[in-house]
């Protein structure tokens, strides 16, 4: 009888010890998870960065409604994606244009602050709205992936810069920022100092049968930046040819002001 009692006691003790070990394991796991959450709590909005332009991508899953009402945006969205940079307006806008084509999101605001770390051009602030935070996050990821490509035809030296952009099918971002007709080919031609932009614009319009949407200059259409920017639309092949012709002229002109314009990324046009 005593042997049976001893066996029962041992079984009970074993079960108690197993229970204690399980609870201890659960406690340790919960503690580790909470530590991980605490370590990342301030980075929940961070999506990533692009390797150029001091470009950062972020997302707010449930934007404060009081803030949202003051953002000067159209539409009502639960989540917003943010693409912000100190250098480059056009590349980030074109990248955002690609992003909304592949996601259920909308570009709701585009601003181009006077920045470029003291250079001749703009920085950028782009807001992307959506009701599904995963869609918004994916849009920001796509935009960040496209930023280096869109810098492929940005050339600069100590005297100024050139920027050429092209898409065969403009979407929401190009329409909101530049008035480009959605679904049609669009080209952007920029030169700094602004006078180079004027000559590039003339060369582009003479090179191909395209339509001038607008020409932005320091007092008319830019954030008082020292740039001349032509926006064009038309047949896809014609728009592309106009952009290429403007690039050739701009490279020659900017080269007379300093060292040969440089670019570390391959052209995509």
Secondary structure, DSSP 8 states (H G I E B T S, - for coil): -HHHHHHHHHHHHHHHHHHHHHHHHHHHHHHHHHHHHHHHGGGTTEEEE-SSTT-EEEEESS--HHHHTTS--SS--SEEEEEEESS-SHHHHHHHHHHHHSSS-EEEEEE--B-GGGSSSB-EEEEEEESSHHHHHHHHHHHHHHHHHHTTTEEEETTEEEEEEEESS--HHHHHHH---TTSEEEEEEEESHHHHHHHHHHHHHHS--EEEEEEBTTBBSSS-S-EEEEEEE-HHHHHHHHHHHHHHHHHHHHTTSS--B-SS----
